[in-house]
Amino acid sequence: MTDKKRSKISRQLQLYDTVSRIKSGAVYGPSDLMKHFGISLRMLQRDLKDLRDCGLISLKYNRVNDRYVITDDSSFDETASIRRKQHLTRLYRIGTLIHCLSYIYPEEFDNYELGLREYEEYLEYAAENQENNTPEELEDMRRYYVPDITFYDLKAEYYALFPDSNERTRQRDFEEMNRAGFEIFYSRRYKSFIYLYQDAALF
């Protein structure tokens, strides 16, 4: 996963998404994370310190089992310098978005778009053959082709989480999520922001 163009915050967001899976039983040690992210032990320790000091997650290394365990001592470091506080604040905000915004799995979205295309092709076929479908029949055909999916109001969710943020900050946060590999975009077709969350567990 080594990427020389990857920013510090992108790397830390990816690391946070990975280590948060420890809550669900994933087992990671330093060598696993160093190899996956292409970083040194010292950089890994610094990144984990930032994740703890911004209040997202705190890990402790268990030498006996060669694994990290989650502790409950993560909190925002109010003693940090102004510049570091800015970084920690942004890291916490975007890290929160990654796991708190409503998402759609990519496979679910792909299946929806495939079904929608097939339904549109059916409508074209019906029109060419002058089939006089009733509204009820058309709705039945749509349900047959197009799987259910929910498009969420992600802007409203964002401001519910961070009411003091402005629109420019929201735009930058969504852009940073994209740069970190968490695909979020606005669809003119569906008139909605869509967050496609990809499960990126190491193993």
Z-matrix of the N, CA and C atoms (Angstrom, degrees):
N
C 1 1.451
C 2 1.519 1 111.57
N 3 1.287 2 118.20 1 6.86
C 4 1.450 3 121.87 2 -179.53
C 5 1.514 4 110.66 3 -59.17
N 6 1.325 5 116.29 4 131.64
C 7 1.457 6 121.73 5 -179.26
C 8 1.515 7 108.06 6 -148.97
N 9 1.329 8 116.11 7 108.58
C 10 1.459 9 120.62 8 -175.66
C 11 1.528 10 112.00 9 -64.29
N 12 1.333 11 117.78 10 -24.02
C 13 1.458 12 121.32 11 -178.38
C 14 1.521 13 112.31 12 -87.54
N 15 1.323 14 117.40 13 -8.15
C 16 1.459 15 120.91 14 -178.52
C 17 1.517 16 110.08 15 -69.16
N 18 1.313 17 117.06 16 131.25
C 19 1.456 18 121.26 17 -178.62
C 20 1.531 19 110.09 18 -77.70
N 21 1.313 20 114.81 19 166.61
C 22 1.461 21 120.81 20 178.79
C 23 1.519 22 111.08 21 -60.91
N 24 1.331 23 116.62 22 -45.74
C 25 1.462 24 118.73 23 -176.93
C 26 1.523 25 111.19 24 -69.30
N 27 1.346 26 117.30 25 -34.49
C 28 1.464 27 119.68 26 177.04
C 29 1.521 28 110.61 27 -62.60
N 30 1.327 29 115.23 28 -44.04
C 31 1.470 30 119.77 29 179.45
C 32 1.527 31 110.54 30 -62.33
N 33 1.313 32 116.28 31 -43.77
C 34 1.461 33 120.14 32 -178.33
C 35 1.525 34 111.88 33 -67.34
N 36 1.320 35 117.33 34 -35.16
C 37 1.461 36 120.48 35 177.04
C 38 1.526 37 110.74 36 -67.21
N 39 1.324 38 116.48 37 -40.88
C 40 1.462 39 120.53 38 177.18
C 41 1.532 40 110.35 39 -65.35
N 42 1.319 41 115.69 40 -39.82
C 43 1.463 42 120.08 41 178.12
C 44 1.526 43 110.39 42 -64.37
N 45 1.314 44 116.75 43 -43.09
C 46 1.466 45 120.40 44 178.94
C 47 1.521 46 111.11 45 -60.95
N 48 1.335 47 116.58 46 -44.63
C 49 1.455 48 119.99 47 179.54
C 50 1.526 49 110.60 48 -60.15
N 51 1.324 50 116.08 49 -36.00
C 52 1.463 51 120.66 50 -179.50
C 53 1.525 52 112.00 51 -72.28
N 54 1.331 53 117.01 52 -53.61
C 55 1.467 54 119.10 53 -173.86
C 56 1.522 55 112.48 54 -71.02
N 57 1.331 56 117.74 55 -21.08
C 58 1.464 57 119.61 56 178.13
C 59 1.526 58 110.74 57 -64.86
N 60 1.326 59 116.96 58 -18.70
C 61 1.466 60 120.78 59 179.14
C 62 1.518 61 111.71 60 -71.90
N 63 1.315 62 117.10 61 -11.10
C 64 1.465 63 120.28 62 175.15
C 65 1.531 64 109.52 63 -60.27
N 66 1.330 65 116.37 64 -30.25
C 67 1.466 66 120.71 65 178.11
C 68 1.523 67 111.09 66 -60.25
N 69 1.325 68 115.98 67 -28.52
C 70 1.467 69 120.81 68 -177.97
C 71 1.520 70 112.77 69 -98.87
N 72 1.334 71 116.33 70 10.23
C 73 1.459 72 119.75 71 175.27
C 74 1.515 73 116.12 72 105.84
N 75 1.344 74 118.41 73 -1.10
C 76 1.461 75 119.80 74 177.17
C 77 1.530 76 109.82 75 -65.48
N 78 1.314 77 116.14 76 148.67
C 79 1.467 78 121.33 77 -178.73
C 80 1.521 79 108.72 78 -121.15
N 81 1.339 80 116.13 79 117.77
C 82 1.458 81 121.43 80 179.36
C 83 1.520 82 109.64 81 -132.39
N 84 1.315 83 115.01 82 137.80
C 85 1.453 84 121.75 83 172.27
C 86 1.516 85 109.20 84 -113.83
N 87 1.330 86 118.31 85 173.98
C 88 1.462 87 121.32 86 -178.64
C 89 1.523 88 113.28 87 -56.15
N 90 1.332 89 117.08 88 -42.48
C 91 1.468 90 119.26 89 -177.08
C 92 1.528 91 111.22 90 -64.33
N 93 1.332 92 117.48 91 -35.93
C 94 1.467 93 120.92 92 178.29
C 95 1.531 94 110.40 93 -60.88
N 96 1.331 95 115.65 94 -47.86
C 97 1.462 96 120.58 95 -176.01
C 98 1.525 97 111.57 96 -72.72
N 99 1.326 98 117.13 97 -38.89
C 100 1.467 99 120.23 98 178.68
C 101 1.524 100 110.62 99 -62.07
N 102 1.326 101 116.43 100 -42.89
C 103 1.460 102 120.50 101 -179.40
C 104 1.520 103 110.96 102 -68.09
N 105 1.328 104 116.53 103 -44.10
C 106 1.460 105 120.72 104 -176.49
C 107 1.528 106 111.68 105 -64.94
N 108 1.320 107 117.13 106 -42.47
C 109 1.456 108 120.73 107 -176.16
C 110 1.526 109 113.49 108 -95.33
N 111 1.325 110 116.98 109 -4.77
C 112 1.446 111 119.98 110 177.94
C 113 1.509 112 113.52 111 64.73
N 114 1.323 113 116.24 112 42.72
C 115 1.460 114 120.93 113 -176.97
C 116 1.526 115 109.68 114 -127.94
N 117 1.337 116 114.29 115 164.83
C 118 1.459 117 120.29 116 178.55
C 119 1.524 118 109.93 117 -83.63
N 120 1.317 119 115.54 118 167.15
C 121 1.467 120 120.40 119 177.55
C 122 1.515 121 110.33 120 -61.87
N 123 1.326 122 116.85 121 -39.76
C 124 1.464 123 119.64 122 -178.92
C 125 1.530 124 110.90 123 -63.59
N 126 1.341 125 116.96 124 -41.44
C 127 1.466 126 119.79 125 179.16
C 128 1.527 127 110.35 126 -67.72
N 129 1.332 128 116.10 127 -39.07
C 130 1.461 129 119.39 128 177.25
C 131 1.516 130 110.64 129 -60.24
N 132 1.317 131 116.77 130 -43.97
C 133 1.466 132 120.40 131 179.94
C 134 1.526 133 111.19 132 -63.57
N 135 1.342 134 116.67 133 -39.31
C 136 1.470 135 119.83 134 178.16
C 137 1.530 136 110.94 135 -65.55
N 138 1.336 137 116.29 136 -41.27
C 139 1.459 138 119.90 137 -179.91
C 140 1.526 139 111.26 138 -65.22
N 141 1.323 140 116.32 139 -42.51
C 142 1.456 141 119.71 140 178.59
C 143 1.522 142 111.61 141 -65.47
N 144 1.337 143 116.52 142 -32.50
C 145 1.462 144 120.62 143 176.79
C 146 1.528 145 109.89 144 -66.28
N 147 1.327 146 117.37 145 -41.32
C 148 1.467 147 120.34 146 178.14
C 149 1.527 148 110.78 147 -64.25
N 150 1.338 149 117.20 148 -41.02
C 151 1.464 150 120.28 149 178.59
C 152 1.525 151 110.88 150 -62.95
N 153 1.336 152 116.36 151 -35.76
C 154 1.464 153 119.78 152 177.16
C 155 1.521 154 111.02 153 -72.51
N 156 1.335 155 116.51 154 -45.09
C 157 1.458 156 120.34 155 -173.91
C 158 1.526 157 113.42 156 -74.01
N 159 1.338 158 117.30 157 -16.40
C 160 1.468 159 118.46 158 175.99
C 161 1.528 160 110.30 159 -89.87
N 162 1.331 161 116.61 160 -11.22
C 163 1.457 162 120.39 161 176.24
C 164 1.506 163 115.37 162 97.79
N 165 1.350 164 117.96 163 8.84
C 166 1.460 165 119.94 164 -178.01
C 167 1.527 166 112.99 165 -80.70
N 168 1.331 167 117.07 166 -51.64
C 169 1.465 168 120.60 167 -175.44
C 170 1.521 169 109.71 168 -162.93
N 171 1.313 170 115.87 169 147.55
C 172 1.465 171 120.95 170 178.69
C 173 1.523 172 109.04 171 -126.59
N 174 1.341 173 115.04 172 130.10
C 175 1.458 174 120.46 173 179.99
C 176 1.528 175 110.74 174 -118.59
N 177 1.322 176 115.17 175 148.27
C 178 1.457 177 121.55 176 174.34
C 179 1.520 178 108.08 177 -125.41
N 180 1.313 179 116.26 178 136.21
C 181 1.463 180 120.73 179 -178.68
C 182 1.519 181 110.59 180 -84.07
N 183 1.324 182 115.41 181 124.65
C 184 1.465 183 122.23 182 175.15
C 185 1.522 184 107.82 183 -96.57
N 186 1.316 185 116.83 184 105.01
C 187 1.467 186 120.94 185 -175.35
C 188 1.534 187 111.99 186 -66.92
N 189 1.318 188 116.43 187 -33.68
C 190 1.468 189 119.95 188 -176.99
C 191 1.525 190 110.56 189 -62.41
N 192 1.333 191 115.85 190 -44.63
C 193 1.461 192 120.84 191 -177.67
C 194 1.526 193 113.34 192 -98.44
N 195 1.332 194 116.30 193 -0.64
C 196 1.466 195 121.48 194 -178.13
C 197 1.534 196 111.17 195 51.08
N 198 1.312 197 114.82 196 54.97
C 199 1.459 198 119.84 197 -178.66
C 200 1.522 199 110.04 198 -152.38
N 201 1.329 200 114.79 199 157.99
C 202 1.463 201 120.14 200 174.90
C 203 1.520 202 109.51 201 -91.86
N 204 1.327 203 115.78 202 144.70
C 205 1.458 204 121.77 203 173.09
C 206 1.525 205 107.50 204 -125.22
N 207 1.311 206 115.91 205 151.88
C 208 1.458 207 121.01 206 -178.77
C 209 1.516 208 109.81 207 -85.76
N 210 1.322 209 115.88 208 134.90
C 211 1.463 210 121.92 209 175.05
C 212 1.523 211 108.19 210 -113.90
N 213 1.308 212 116.78 211 174.27
C 214 1.468 213 120.57 212 -175.74
C 215 1.530 214 112.55 213 -109.87
N 216 1.323 215 117.07 214 26.97
C 217 1.463 216 119.09 215 -176.11
C 218 1.527 217 113.20 216 -108.09
N 219 1.341 218 117.90 217 26.69
C 220 1.468 219 119.39 218 176.53
C 221 1.529 220 109.11 219 -82.47
N 222 1.294 221 116.43 220 131.93
C 223 1.468 222 121.54 221 177.77
C 224 1.525 223 108.26 222 -160.46
N 225 1.318 224 115.52 223 156.89
C 226 1.458 225 119.85 224 -176.35
C 227 1.527 226 110.81 225 -69.05
N 228 1.326 227 115.17 226 133.09
C 229 1.462 228 121.08 227 -178.50
C 230 1.526 229 109.87 228 -83.39
N 231 1.317 230 115.81 229 97.38
C 232 1.466 231 120.82 230 -178.91
C 233 1.521 232 112.35 231 -73.48
N 234 1.331 233 117.93 232 -11.44
C 235 1.461 234 120.65 233 -179.08
C 236 1.531 235 111.73 234 -89.91
N 237 1.324 236 117.29 235 -3.15
C 238 1.467 237 120.90 236 -177.67
C 239 1.521 238 111.00 237 -65.89
N 240 1.330 239 115.09 238 158.44
C 241 1.463 240 120.14 239 176.81
C 242 1.518 241 109.43 240 -66.33
N 243 1.329 242 116.44 241 164.92
C 244 1.469 243 120.92 242 -178.09
C 245 1.530 244 110.69 243 -58.20
N 246 1.317 245 116.61 244 -45.50
C 247 1.460 246 120.39 245 -178.08
C 248 1.531 247 110.77 246 -64.43
N 249 1.330 248 116.65 247 -42.12
C 250 1.471 249 119.32 248 -179.46
C 251 1.526 250 110.08 249 -69.40
N 252 1.324 251 117.33 250 -36.10
C 253 1.461 252 119.95 251 177.46
C 254 1.528 253 110.41 252 -60.44
N 255 1.321 254 116.47 253 -39.58
C 256 1.464 255 120.19 254 178.81
C 257 1.520 256 110.40 255 -61.95
N 258 1.337 257 115.81 256 -43.41
C 259 1.465 258 120.04 257 179.08
C 260 1.525 259 110.40 258 -65.40
N 261 1.333 260 117.66 259 -45.70
C 262 1.460 261 121.26 260 -178.59
C 263 1.522 262 111.23 261 -63.23
N 264 1.326 263 116.45 262 -38.86
C 265 1.464 264 120.68 263 179.50
C 266 1.523 265 110.69 264 -63.27
N 267 1.320 266 115.16 265 -44.46
C 268 1.475 267 119.65 266 -179.67
C 269 1.530 268 110.68 267 -68.47
N 270 1.325 269 116.68 268 -40.30
C 271 1.454 270 121.18 269 178.80
C 272 1.530 271 110.44 270 -61.04
N 273 1.318 272 116.47 271 -44.45
C 274 1.470 273 120.33 272 178.93
C 275 1.522 274 111.07 273 -63.47
N 276 1.330 275 115.43 274 -43.87
C 277 1.465 276 119.36 275 -176.35
C 278 1.529 277 111.20 276 -63.36
N 279 1.336 278 116.76 277 -49.02
C 280 1.468 279 119.45 278 -176.99
C 281 1.527 280 110.90 279 -72.97
N 282 1.333 281 117.25 280 -35.55
C 283 1.461 282 119.67 281 175.73
C 284 1.519 283 111.18 282 -61.18
N 285 1.314 284 116.49 283 -38.08
C 286 1.467 285 121.04 284 176.59
C 287 1.519 286 110.81 285 -64.30
N 288 1.336 287 116.35 286 -41.17
C 289 1.468 288 119.96 287 179.91
C 290 1.522 289 111.44 288 -61.28
N 291 1.319 290 116.73 289 -40.32
C 292 1.470 291 121.23 290 -176.40
C 293 1.526 292 111.44 291 -54.39
N 294 1.330 293 116.58 292 -39.96
C 295 1.464 294 119.46 293 -175.32
C 296 1.522 295 114.15 294 -106.12
N 297 1.331 296 117.60 295 -8.45
C 298 1.469 297 118.93 296 -177.57
C 299 1.528 298 113.70 297 -106.82
N 300 1.326 299 118.54 298 -23.30
C 301 1.458 300 119.44 299 176.17
C 302 1.525 301 110.10 300 -71.03
N 303 1.304 302 116.11 301 144.88
C 304 1.467 303 120.41 302 177.56
C 305 1.518 304 109.40 303 -70.34
N 306 1.307 305 116.05 304 133.22
C 307 1.461 306 119.53 305 -175.22
C 308 1.520 307 111.41 306 -126.32
N 309 1.328 308 113.80 307 166.31
C 310 1.460 309 122.59 308 175.16
C 311 1.521 310 106.24 309 -124.07
N 312 1.321 311 117.20 310 136.42
C 313 1.461 312 119.14 311 176.10
C 314 1.534 313 109.19 312 -71.04
N 315 1.329 314 117.80 313 141.17
C 316 1.468 315 120.40 314 -179.19
C 317 1.523 316 113.37 315 -53.73
N 318 1.328 317 116.65 316 -39.66
C 319 1.469 318 119.80 317 -179.75
C 320 1.523 319 110.98 318 -63.95
N 321 1.326 320 115.85 319 -37.60
C 322 1.467 321 121.11 320 178.62
C 323 1.527 322 110.47 321 -64.48
N 324 1.323 323 115.82 322 -43.28
C 325 1.468 324 120.44 323 179.75
C 326 1.523 325 110.88 324 -67.21
N 327 1.328 326 117.22 325 -41.45
C 328 1.471 327 121.19 326 178.46
C 329 1.520 328 111.07 327 -61.63
N 330 1.326 329 116.88 328 -42.39
C 331 1.461 330 120.93 329 179.20
C 332 1.526 331 111.12 330 -64.89
N 333 1.338 332 115.34 331 -37.57
C 334 1.463 333 119.39 332 178.24
C 335 1.529 334 110.90 333 -64.01
N 336 1.329 335 116.62 334 -47.44
C 337 1.471 336 120.24 335 -178.88
C 338 1.536 337 111.05 336 -65.78
N 339 1.323 338 117.36 337 -37.37
C 340 1.462 339 120.88 338 177.02
C 341 1.530 340 110.23 339 -63.20
N 342 1.317 341 116.81 340 -46.23
C 343 1.454 342 120.59 341 178.81
C 344 1.520 343 112.14 342 -63.30
N 345 1.341 344 115.57 343 -38.16
C 346 1.463 345 119.48 344 179.10
C 347 1.525 346 110.84 345 -65.03
N 348 1.333 347 117.21 346 -40.84
C 349 1.468 348 120.22 347 177.45
C 350 1.533 349 110.98 348 -63.22
N 351 1.324 350 116.16 349 -41.38
C 352 1.459 351 119.33 350 179.69
C 353 1.529 352 110.95 351 -65.35
N 354 1.319 353 116.75 352 -36.96
C 355 1.468 354 120.55 353 177.93
C 356 1.525 355 110.71 354 -67.08
N 357 1.332 356 116.79 355 -41.07
C 358 1.462 357 120.59 356 178.45
C 359 1.531 358 110.89 357 -64.51
N 360 1.335 359 116.36 358 -37.11
C 361 1.461 360 120.10 359 176.13
C 362 1.529 361 110.64 360 -65.22
N 363 1.326 362 115.69 361 -37.01
C 364 1.465 363 118.76 362 176.72
C 365 1.528 364 110.76 363 -63.74
N 366 1.348 365 116.66 364 -41.66
C 367 1.466 366 120.15 365 179.12
C 368 1.531 367 110.99 366 -61.56
N 369 1.341 368 116.60 367 -40.31
C 370 1.464 369 120.34 368 177.82
C 371 1.528 370 110.53 369 -64.01
N 372 1.327 371 115.71 370 -42.92
C 373 1.468 372 120.12 371 178.76
C 374 1.528 373 110.70 372 -62.00
N 375 1.332 374 116.29 373 -44.15
C 376 1.459 375 120.77 374 -178.76
C 377 1.532 376 110.94 375 -63.62
N 378 1.350 377 115.72 376 -38.70
C 379 1.461 378 119.10 377 -179.77
C 380 1.527 379 110.75 378 -68.29
N 381 1.330 380 116.97 379 -41.98
C 382 1.462 381 121.06 380 -179.24
C 383 1.525 382 111.58 381 -65.30
N 384 1.329 383 116.51 382 -31.27
C 385 1.460 384 120.38 383 -178.52
C 386 1.526 385 112.29 384 -98.82
N 387 1.340 386 114.04 385 11.86
C 388 1.466 387 121.05 386 175.15
C 389 1.527 388 112.25 387 52.85
N 390 1.331 389 114.50 388 41.64
C 391 1.457 390 118.48 389 175.23
C 392 1.523 391 109.28 390 -81.29
N 393 1.302 392 116.00 391 129.84
C 394 1.462 393 120.96 392 -177.10
C 395 1.525 394 109.87 393 -98.30
N 396 1.323 395 114.86 394 75.61
C 397 1.457 396 119.57 395 179.23
C 398 1.519 397 110.36 396 -72.35
N 399 1.297 398 116.32 397 139.92
C 400 1.460 399 120.37 398 173.00
C 401 1.523 400 108.96 399 -76.75
N 402 1.329 401 118.10 400 159.98
C 403 1.477 402 119.72 401 176.67
C 404 1.529 403 112.18 402 -55.50
N 405 1.319 404 116.54 403 -36.22
C 406 1.461 405 119.99 404 179.70
C 407 1.525 406 111.15 405 -66.22
N 408 1.345 407 116.15 406 -40.96
C 409 1.463 408 120.35 407 179.07
C 410 1.527 409 110.92 408 -65.90
N 411 1.328 410 116.20 409 -40.20
C 412 1.462 411 119.97 410 178.11
C 413 1.527 412 110.82 411 -64.03
N 414 1.315 413 116.55 412 -39.49
C 415 1.462 414 119.59 413 178.58
C 416 1.522 415 110.71 414 -66.42
N 417 1.339 416 116.78 415 -38.55
C 418 1.462 417 120.00 416 176.89
C 419 1.529 418 111.04 417 -62.75
N 420 1.340 419 116.31 418 -40.53
C 421 1.456 420 120.26 419 179.19
C 422 1.532 421 111.04 420 -67.37
N 423 1.320 422 116.37 421 -37.29
C 424 1.472 423 119.19 422 177.92
C 425 1.524 424 110.29 423 -63.95
N 426 1.323 425 116.77 424 -42.48
C 427 1.469 426 119.76 425 178.23
C 428 1.527 427 110.80 426 -64.81
N 429 1.318 428 116.24 427 -31.80
C 430 1.458 429 120.68 428 179.84
C 431 1.529 430 110.74 429 -68.30
N 432 1.333 431 116.49 430 -42.61
C 433 1.465 432 120.60 431 -175.14
C 434 1.531 433 113.42 432 -87.36
N 435 1.322 434 116.47 433 -39.72
C 436 1.470 435 120.32 434 -167.55
C 437 1.526 436 110.77 435 -105.09
N 438 1.330 437 117.88 436 116.57
C 439 1.469 438 120.05 437 178.40
C 440 1.526 439 111.11 438 -69.55
N 441 1.316 440 115.96 439 154.36
C 442 1.460 441 120.68 440 178.26
C 443 1.524 442 110.45 441 -66.22
N 444 1.310 443 115.26 442 142.45
C 445 1.461 444 120.79 443 176.01
C 446 1.519 445 107.91 444 -153.82
N 447 1.311 446 117.06 445 150.84
C 448 1.463 447 121.47 446 179.56
C 449 1.522 448 109.57 447 -116.44
N 450 1.322 449 115.87 448 126.28
C 451 1.462 450 120.85 449 173.84
C 452 1.524 451 107.40 450 -99.56
N 453 1.317 452 115.04 451 121.46
C 454 1.459 453 120.92 452 -172.44
C 455 1.527 454 111.62 453 -93.13
N 456 1.327 455 115.60 454 157.38
C 457 1.464 456 121.26 455 175.64
C 458 1.530 457 107.66 456 -88.69
N 459 1.330 458 115.99 457 85.62
C 460 1.464 459 120.45 458 -173.51
C 461 1.528 460 112.53 459 -70.98
N 462 1.326 461 117.10 460 -29.22
C 463 1.470 462 118.50 461 175.92
C 464 1.527 463 110.40 462 -64.20
N 465 1.318 464 116.34 463 -43.10
C 466 1.463 465 120.08 464 178.60
C 467 1.526 466 110.18 465 -64.22
N 468 1.321 467 116.87 466 -39.79
C 469 1.468 468 120.21 467 177.91
C 470 1.525 469 110.86 468 -64.04
N 471 1.326 470 116.10 469 -40.15
C 472 1.460 471 120.61 470 179.49
C 473 1.529 472 110.48 471 -59.25
N 474 1.330 473 116.00 472 -50.65
C 475 1.467 474 119.07 473 -176.77
C 476 1.522 475 112.47 474 -72.16
N 477 1.317 476 117.94 475 -22.72
C 478 1.462 477 119.97 476 173.17
C 479 1.523 478 110.00 477 -68.58
N 480 1.335 479 116.22 478 -35.21
C 481 1.461 480 120.79 479 178.05
C 482 1.527 481 112.12 480 -77.16
N 483 1.340 482 115.95 481 -40.12
C 484 1.470 483 121.04 482 -175.27
C 485 1.526 484 109.73 483 -132.74
N 486 1.325 485 117.16 484 73.88
C 487 1.469 486 121.39 485 -176.06
C 488 1.525 487 114.80 486 -63.50
N 489 1.312 488 117.91 487 -20.38
C 490 1.469 489 120.42 488 -179.02
C 491 1.528 490 113.03 489 -86.66
N 492 1.321 491 117.38 490 -5.22
C 493 1.463 492 120.48 491 179.42
C 494 1.526 493 110.15 492 -78.17
N 495 1.342 494 115.64 493 155.69
C 496 1.460 495 120.00 494 175.97
C 497 1.527 496 109.61 495 -106.53
N 498 1.326 497 115.86 496 177.50
C 499 1.453 498 120.26 497 -174.72
C 500 1.525 499 112.16 498 -65.60
N 501 1.317 500 117.07 499 -36.75
C 502 1.464 501 119.47 500 179.25
C 503 1.528 502 110.40 501 -64.74
N 504 1.319 503 117.00 502 -40.83
C 505 1.465 504 120.20 503 177.75
C 506 1.518 505 110.09 504 -63.81
N 507 1.319 506 116.95 505 -41.06
C 508 1.458 507 120.96 506 178.82
C 509 1.529 508 110.79 507 -61.06
N 510 1.329 509 115.94 508 -44.36
C 511 1.465 510 119.94 509 179.20
C 512 1.528 511 110.53 510 -61.42
N 513 1.321 512 116.99 511 -45.33
C 514 1.465 513 120.62 512 -179.75
C 515 1.524 514 111.52 513 -64.34
N 516 1.324 515 116.82 514 -37.77
C 517 1.463 516 120.07 515 179.01
C 518 1.527 517 110.93 516 -65.01
N 519 1.329 518 117.16 517 -43.20
C 520 1.459 519 120.25 518 177.72
C 521 1.526 520 110.69 519 -64.93
N 522 1.330 521 116.75 520 -38.17
C 523 1.465 522 120.58 521 177.81
C 524 1.529 523 110.33 522 -64.06
N 525 1.321 524 116.99 523 -39.95
C 526 1.467 525 120.25 524 -179.97
C 527 1.520 526 110.66 525 -68.74
N 528 1.314 527 117.53 526 -36.45
C 529 1.463 528 119.82 527 175.07
C 530 1.525 529 109.70 528 -58.09
N 531 1.333 530 116.58 529 -44.21
C 532 1.465 531 120.70 530 178.78
C 533 1.516 532 111.70 531 -61.68
N 534 1.320 533 117.00 532 -45.03
C 535 1.464 534 120.61 533 -179.59
C 536 1.528 535 111.37 534 -62.44
N 537 1.325 536 115.73 535 -30.71
C 538 1.463 537 120.09 536 -179.72
C 539 1.529 538 112.15 537 -83.89
N 540 1.328 539 116.54 538 -1.10
C 541 1.460 540 119.56 539 176.72
C 542 1.511 541 114.99 540 97.80
N 543 1.336 542 117.32 541 8.70
C 544 1.462 543 121.48 542 177.88
C 545 1.525 544 107.60 543 -102.81
N 546 1.329 545 115.33 544 97.31
C 547 1.465 546 121.26 545 -167.83
C 548 1.521 547 111.97 546 -70.34
N 549 1.323 548 115.80 547 116.83
C 550 1.453 549 122.39 548 176.69
C 551 1.527 550 107.69 549 -138.24
N 552 1.310 551 117.26 550 130.86
C 553 1.465 552 120.44 551 -174.99
C 554 1.520 553 110.44 552 -153.84
N 555 1.330 554 114.55 553 162.16
C 556 1.463 555 119.38 554 177.31
C 557 1.519 556 109.13 555 -97.45
N 558 1.316 557 116.57 556 129.61
C 559 1.457 558 122.26 557 178.17
C 560 1.522 559 109.29 558 -103.86
N 561 1.334 560 116.08 559 116.44
C 562 1.465 561 119.57 560 176.35
C 563 1.527 562 110.39 561 -66.11
N 564 1.307 563 115.29 562 -34.01
C 565 1.464 564 119.26 563 -178.63
C 566 1.521 565 111.67 564 -62.26
N 567 1.339 566 115.74 565 -44.15
C 568 1.464 567 120.03 566 -176.69
C 569 1.524 568 112.08 567 -98.82
N 570 1.358 569 116.05 568 -1.50
C 571 1.466 570 121.83 569 178.72
C 572 1.532 571 110.98 570 51.68
N 573 1.321 572 113.98 571 48.59
C 574 1.454 573 119.14 572 -175.46
C 575 1.518 574 110.63 573 -158.17
N 576 1.342 575 116.42 574 149.37
C 577 1.459 576 120.30 575 167.34
C 578 1.522 577 107.55 576 -76.58
N 579 1.311 578 115.73 577 141.41
C 580 1.457 579 121.49 578 -179.40
C 581 1.524 580 108.53 579 -126.51
N 582 1.311 581 116.23 580 129.66
C 583 1.456 582 122.16 581 178.62
C 584 1.517 583 107.47 582 -112.97
N 585 1.337 584 115.41 583 110.07
C 586 1.457 585 121.31 584 179.30
C 587 1.519 586 108.48 585 -96.51
N 588 1.321 587 115.59 586 105.74
C 589 1.454 588 120.01 587 -176.79
C 590 1.522 589 110.44 588 -92.95
N 591 1.314 590 115.63 589 123.66
C 592 1.469 591 121.68 590 -179.38
C 593 1.523 592 109.27 591 -104.73
N 594 1.313 593 116.97 592 123.22
C 595 1.459 594 121.00 593 176.74
C 596 1.530 595 108.54 594 -68.23
N 597 1.333 596 115.32 595 116.51
C 598 1.470 597 119.37 596 -175.18
C 599 1.523 598 111.68 597 -118.93
N 600 1.322 599 116.41 598 34.55
C 601 1.461 600 119.77 599 178.43
C 602 1.520 601 111.18 600 -58.80
N 603 1.322 602 116.96 601 144.19
C 604 1.468 603 120.33 602 -179.94
C 605 1.520 604 110.62 603 -67.08
N 606 1.320 605 116.40 604 -45.07
C 607 1.467 606 122.19 605 179.35
C 608 1.512 607 107.72 606 -166.89
